[in-house]
Amino acid sequence: MKLNTSFLNVGIMILVSGVWSSAALAVKVGDVLPKVTINDHDGKSQQPWAGKATLINFWATWCDACKVELREMEKEMVKVPAQYQVVFVSLDKDPAKAKDWMTAEFKGSNSMSKNLFHDGSFTMAEALGIESFPLTLIVDSTGKVIKIQDGFKDGQGSTAMLFDSLKMQK
């Protein structure tokens, strides 16, 4: 049997870019986030989305699409009113690696690194069924999932639309 290499190449490209269906996700629009905590950049365990409409972005330093998306998100951060929260959850095993990358990449923007959290043990990622990166959730102030974006949608204005979705929440 001859293997269709073009199909295989497309599959590899999809797998590497982290863009595939969110069907494997355990969390769906309308679900409330599970009661798990993650660590902030100082190692304190918390639920940063509790009580505020929040954009939660899951990423890793080894994910090139994640880095591109974070650069776009940094541009949108300046437009976010104080009543909303933006959280960047690194899935790197070593929290220092994510903090070092973010600090170096966004030298003039304290808002990025101060919103950095870490899930190196994958507690939250496993609870949500996350298998691809980047992944962004918009949740309302009760933790109810309003929107899920699985993968980075470059050139489609999707980052701005995510932030617009956040600003529509109570």
BADRENKOL-795009 format. One record per residue: chain; x, y, z of N, C-alpha, C, CB in turn; residue in three letters. Coordinates in steps of 0.02 Angstrom, whole numbers, m for minus. Each point is the difference from the previous one (the first is absolute). Glycine has a CB too. Layout:
BEGIN
   unit       nX       nY       nZ      caX      caY      caZ       cX       cY       cZ      cbX      cbY      cbZ   code
      A        X        Y        Z        X        Y        Z        X        Y        Z        X        Y        Z    ALA
...
//
This chain:
BEGIN
   unit       nX       nY       nZ      caX      caY      caZ       cX       cY       cZ      cbX      cbY      cbZ   code
      A       42      m58        0      m42       58        0       45       62        0      m93      m62       61    MET
      A       79      108     m106       40       61       m5      m31       54       44       34      m30     m118    LYS
      A        8       62      159      m22       52       45       m6       66      m39       55      m58       99    LEU
      A     m110       91      m91      m10       65      m32       40       52       38     m116      m33      m41    ASN
      A      173       53       13       45       46       36      m28       70        5       95      m67      m40    THR
      A     m136       89       m8      m28       68        6      m49        2       59       14       19     m125    SER
      A      m53      m72      134      m45       m2       58       40       m1       65      m86      m60      m70    PHE
      A      139       21       70       43       m4       59       32       68       15       22     m121      m24    LEU
      A        2      156      m27       31       66       10      m50       50       28       78      m24      m94    ASN
      A     m140       23       69      m51       45       26      m14      m16       73      m51       11     m114    VAL
      A       47      m75      130      m12      m20       70       56       22       46      m63      m97      m42    GLY
      A      124       91       19       57       22       40       m2       76        9       69      m97      m41    ILE
      A      m85      134      m12       m3       73        5      m54       21       50       40       11     m118    MET
      A      m96      m43      116      m54       15       47       22      m16       71      m86      m23      m89    ILE
      A      116      m34       99       23      m21       66       52       48       27      m25     m119      m29    LEU
      A       74      138      m11       53       45       23      m26       69       16       81      m64      m69    VAL
      A     m127       90       28      m26       67       13      m49        2       57       16       25     m119    SER
      A      m39      m83      142      m46       m2       56      m71       19      m18       95       27       72    GLY
      A     m111      m29     m136      m66       20      m21      m39      m61      m23       42      114      m34    VAL
      A      m84     m138       76      m46      m53      m19      m63        8       40       94      m79      m29    TRP
      A     m142       39       17      m65        7       31        4       m2       76      m51      m52     m101    SER
      A        8       92      132       m3        0       73      m46      m54       26       23      123       m1    SER
      A      m38     m173      m41      m45      m54       20       25      m38       60      m36       m9     m119    ALA
      A      103        6      128       28      m37       56       m5       39       66       77      m56      m80    ALA
      A      m92      119       76       m5       40       61      m54      m27       46       40      100      m62    LEU
      A      m24     m103      126      m49      m22       50      m47       56       18       82      m82       45    ALA
      A      m61      143      m57      m42       59       15      m31       25      m65       73       31      100    VAL
      A     m135      m10      m96      m37       25      m57      m29       68       18      m28     m117      m39    LYS
      A        8      154      m12      m35       63       11      m61      m14       43       42       49     m110    VAL
      A      m51       m9      162      m56       m9       47       20      m36       64      m75       m3      m97    GLY
      A      131      m33       96       25      m34       60       32       51       47       19     m106      m65    ASP
      A      m18       90      129       35       41       49       68      m33       12     m108       39       56    VAL
      A      161        2      m53       67      m26       11        3      m41       64       48       97      m61    LEU
      A      m10     m151       60        8      m40       61       37       39       53        0     m105      m68    PRO
      A       m8       86      131       31       35       56       73      m22        9     m112        9       56    LYS
      A      154       10     m103       71      m14        4       37       67        7      m12     m107      m69    VAL
      A       73      103       95       40       60        7       64       m7      m41      m47       21      115    THR
      A       76       36     m131       64        2      m34       46       47       39      m54      m24     m114    ILE
      A      118       22      100       48       42       35       13       65      m38       52     m102       50    ASN
      A      m47      157      m12       19       63      m32       76        1       m9     m100       60       50    ASP
      A      127       m5      m75       71        3      m14       43       m1       63      m28       64     m102    HIS
      A       m3      m55      161       35       m5       64       m9      m67       33      m13      122       14    ASP
      A      m23     m168      m47      m11      m67       27      m60       m7       45      120      m14       m8    GLY
      A     m161       67       15      m60       m3       42      m57      m32      m40       37      102       65    LYS
      A      m72     m149      m34      m55      m35      m32      m64       42        4       53     m112       30    SER
      A      m87      118      m87      m62       39        0      m43      m17      m61       59       91       62    GLN
      A     m119      m62      m62      m46       m4      m56       m9       72      m26      m61     m105       47    GLN
      A      104      128      m91       m2       70      m20      m62       22      m38      122       m7       m4    PRO
      A     m161      m40      m20      m61       16      m38      m60        7       46       47      m60      m98    TRP
      A      m40       45      161      m57        1       46      m26       71       10       45     m102       58    ALA
      A     m109      112      m74      m33       64       14        7       53      m54       19      m26      116    GLY
      A       18       12     m170        8       49      m54       m7      m36      m67       75       72       72    LYS
      A     m104      m37     m120        2      m26      m68       74       m3      m20     m117       47      m31    ALA
      A      138     m104        4       71      m11      m12       13      m33      m67       16      m10      123    THR
      A       38       32     m155       28      m34      m57       58      m42       26      m34       93      m83    LEU
      A       31     m159       72       53      m46       23       33      m30      m61      m63      m26      108    ILE
      A      128       39     m115       38      m26      m57       50      m52       24      m14      110      m62    ASN
      A        9     m170       35       47      m54       15       53       m3      m55      m90      m67       62    PHE
      A      153       67      m41       55        4      m48       61      m35       29      m45      108      m47    TRP
      A       97     m113        5       64      m28       23       56       33      m41      m55     m111       33    ALA
      A      114      115       m5       56       32      m34       22      m39      m61       36       47      109    THR
      A      m49     m111     m113       20      m41      m56      m52        1      m57       64      m72       79    TRP
      A     m116      110      m70      m54        5      m50        7       66      m38      m78      m71       72    CYS
      A      100       67     m135       10       61      m40      m65       38      m12       97      m56      m54    ASP
      A     m152       21       41      m64       33      m10      m21       38       63      m34      m89      m84    ALA
      A       50       60      142      m17       33       63       37       67        6      m18     m112       54    CYS
      A       81      112      m72       40       61        5      m27       55      m46      101      m70       28    LYS
      A     m121       52      m88      m28       48      m47      m65       28       30       52      m60      m99    VAL
      A      m94       17      125      m63       22       29       12       45       60      m54     m106      m40    GLU
      A      101       89       83       15       42       58       21       70      m21       33     m102       64    LEU
      A        6      108     m118       21       66      m25      m61       41      m21      110      m49      m38    ARG
      A     m158       16        6      m62       35      m19      m41       18       62       m1      m62     m110    GLU
      A       m1       18      158      m38       13       61       28       59       38      m30     m120        7    MET
      A       96      127       m8       31       56       35      m25       67      m28      102      m71       21    GLU
      A     m114       74      m86      m27       61      m31      m71       14       23       73      m20      m99    LYS
      A     m112      m32      113      m69        7       21       m6       15       75      m33      m78      m91    GLU
      A       83       60      129       m2        9       74      m13       72       20       79      m97       11    MET
      A      m52      145      m48       m7       71       18      m73       23       m4      116       20      m42    VAL
      A     m158      m57        7      m70       19       m9      m47      m32       50       26       14     m119    LYS
      A        1      m54      166      m43      m39       45      m15       42       63       50     m108      m42    VAL
      A     m114      124       53      m19       36       61       16      m40       63      m91       58      m65    PRO
      A       99      m23      121       21      m31       63      m48      m53       27       56      107       25    ALA
      A     m119     m105      m45      m48      m49       28        9      m69      m31      m80       93       20    GLN
      A      125     m100      m68       13      m64      m32       69      m25       17      m78       30      m93    TYR
      A       87      m95       88       64      m32       15       25      m37      m61      m32      m11      122    GLN
      A       98       13     m133       32      m39      m52       53      m42       34      m22       88      m92    VAL
      A       21     m153       78       45      m47       33       36      m41      m53      m75       m6      102    VAL
      A      141        2      m96       41      m41      m45       26      m59       40       33      101      m71    PHE
      A      m55     m161       53       19      m60       37       52      m39      m40     m115       m5       55    VAL
      A      176        5      m28       54      m38      m32       m6      m73       19       75      101        2    SER
      A      m66     m144      m52        0      m71       12       70      m30       m4     m116       m5      m47    LEU
      A      166       49       53       69      m23        3       12      m35       66       38       95      m76    ASP
      A        3     m146       76       17      m35       63       37       47       48        7     m109      m63    LYS
      A       37      150       36       40       45       40      m30       71       m2      103      m69      m23    ASP
      A     m131       93       79      m32       66       m1       49       56      m16      m81      m43       83    PRO
      A      145       35      m66       49       52      m14        9       11      m75       58      m30      107    ALA
      A      m64      m23     m146        9        5      m72      m54       46      m30       51     m115       m4    LYS
      A     m113      106       24      m54       42      m25        8       72       24      m77      m99       m1    ALA
      A       94      108       64        9       67       28       57       36      m35      m44      m39      111    LYS
      A      100        4     m122       58       30      m34      m18       20      m72       77      m69       72    ASP
      A     m112       24     m108      m18       16      m69      m46       61       m1       12     m121      m32    TRP
      A      m64      122       74      m48       54       m1       33       66       20      m91      m82       27    MET
      A      135       80       23       34       61       21       44       27      m55       m2      m41      118    THR
      A       39       m2     m152       44       21      m55      m41       24      m61       86      m82       40    ALA
      A     m139       49      m55      m40       16      m59      m39       65        9      m10     m121      m24    GLU
      A      m17      133       83      m43       58       12       33       47       51     m103      m70      m25    PHE
      A      163       92       10       39       42       45      m38       61       25      101      m39      m59    LYS
      A     m137       72       15      m35       61       19      m69      m10       28       65       55      m86    GLY
      A      m87     m118       92      m69      m14       20       m3      m43       62      m35        9     m120    SER
      A       27       22      176       m7      m36       63      m67      m38        2       72       86       58    ASN
      A     m121      m64      m97      m66      m32        2        1      m72      m23      m50      112      m19    SER
      A       98     m129      m24        4      m70      m23       27      m44       56       17       39     m119    MET
      A       41      m22      146       31      m44       50      m37       m1       66      108       23      m54    SER
      A     m143       31       72      m37       m1       63      m63      m44       m5       42      115       25    LYS
      A      m62     m130      m86      m58      m44      m11       20      m71      m18      m65      100      m36    ASN
      A      128     m116       49       27      m66      m16      m13      m50       57       88       54      m72    LEU
      A     m116     m111       54      m13      m53       47       31      m64      m27     m108       55       40    PHE
      A      110     m107        1       36      m60      m19      m40      m62       18      109       60       15    HIS
      A     m112     m107      m63      m34      m64       11       45      m57      m24     m114       55      m13    ASP
      A      176      m54       38       50      m50      m20      m18      m71       19       83       89       10    GLY
      A     m126      m97       40      m22      m68       18      m61      m21      m41       44       18      117    SER
      A      m69       27     m159      m56      m12      m45      m66      m15       36       82      m42      m82    PHE
      A      m89       64      144      m61      m11       38      m60       30      m36       66       m1      106    THR
      A      m61       64     m124      m56       33      m34       m6      m25      m72       16      101       73    MET
      A       40     m109     m107       m2      m24      m69      m34      m68       m5      106       64      m24    ALA
      A      m91     m108       71      m32      m66        0      m74        5       17      109      m52       31    GLU
      A     m126       95       17      m70        8       19      m42       26      m58       36       21      118    ALA
      A       m5       20     m161      m35       29      m57        6      m43      m63       20      112       49    LEU
      A       25     m161      m48       10      m43      m58       39       34      m56     m105      m58       29    GLY
      A      149      104      m10       39       37      m50       53      m45      m30      m20      108       62    ILE
      A       19     m112     m129       49      m41      m35       37       40      m54      m71      m99       22    GLU
      A       51      161      m34       32       41      m51       10       70       26      m52      m70      m91    SER
      A      101      103       62       16       68       20        8       44      m62       57      m43      105    PHE
      A      m68      106     m100      m29       34       56      m74      m15        6       86       91      m11    PRO
      A     m113      m80       69      m71       m8       12      m21       60       43        4     m129       m8    LEU
      A      m58      161      m11      m24       58       37      m73      m10       19       82       75      m60    THR
      A      m97      m61      123      m68       m2       26      m21       70       21       14     m121       38    LEU
      A      m76      137      m50      m30       60       30      m51      m26       50       17       74     m105    ILE
      A      m11      m53      167      m48      m20       52      m31       62       31       66     m106       24    VAL
      A     m128       99       m1      m32       56       33       20        1       74      m98       m5      m81    ASP
      A       70       50      119       20        8       70      m16      m60       44      m16      122      m15    SER
      A      m27     m167       m8      m16      m60       38       44      m59      m20     m118       41       11    THR
      A      161      m32      m61       43      m54      m25      m32      m40      m56       49       m6      112    GLY
      A     m107       29     m136      m34      m34      m55       36       15      m66     m111        7       62    LYS
      A      125      m59     m100       36        8      m64      m48       30      m52       76      m99       28    VAL
      A      m55      156      m55      m39       36      m50       25      m14      m70      m24       88       84    ILE
      A       90      m94      m91       30       m9      m66       63      m42        6      m48      111      m40    LYS
      A       61     m153      m10       61      m40       m4       31       12      m68      m46      m88       80    ILE
      A      110      105      m80       37        3      m63       59      m48        5      m34      121      m21    GLN
      A       31     m173      m19       51      m52        0       47       14      m58      m79      m85       52    ASP
      A      141      103      m38       48       17      m51        2       75      m12      m18     m112      m53    GLY
      A       69      133       16        9       70      m18      m26       11      m70      100       10       76    PHE
      A     m144       38      m84      m32       14      m64       31       63      m30     m108      m55       38    LYS
      A      170       50      m60       39       57      m26      m35       32      m60      104      m55       39    ASP
      A     m104      122      m39      m26       36      m57      m75        5       m3      100      m35      m59    GLY
      A     m134       10      108      m73        1       m1      m28       48       52        0     m117      m41    GLN
      A       43      157       73      m23       46       51      m27      m36       61      m26       81      m89    GLY
      A       44     m144       97      m29      m40       53       22       23       70       m4      m96      m79    SER
      A       65      122       84       23       22       66      m42       60       22      117      m41      m24    THR
      A     m127       89      m20      m42       58       16      m71      m22       17       70       72      m75    ALA
      A      m96     m122       37      m68      m25       13       m4      m34       69      m18      m14     m124    MET
      A       70      m21      144        1      m30       66       m6       53       54       69      m95      m43    LEU
      A      m30      148       36       m2       54       49      m67       37       m2      124       13      m10    PHE
      A     m154       m7      m49      m68       29       m5      m50      m44       37       29       53     m111    ASP
      A      m22     m120      104      m45      m46       36        8        7       75        7      m79      m95    SER
      A       54       89      117       12       11       72      m36       62       24      111      m56      m10    LEU
      A     m105      110      m27      m29       65       21      m76        0       m2      103       55      m42    LYS
      A     m133     m106       12      m73       m5       m1      m27      m35       61        4       m2     m124    MET
      A       40      m25      166      m22      m39       59      m12       46       60       64      m99      m43    GLN
      A     m104       74       89      m15       36       62       45      m23       56     m118       15      m35    LYS
//
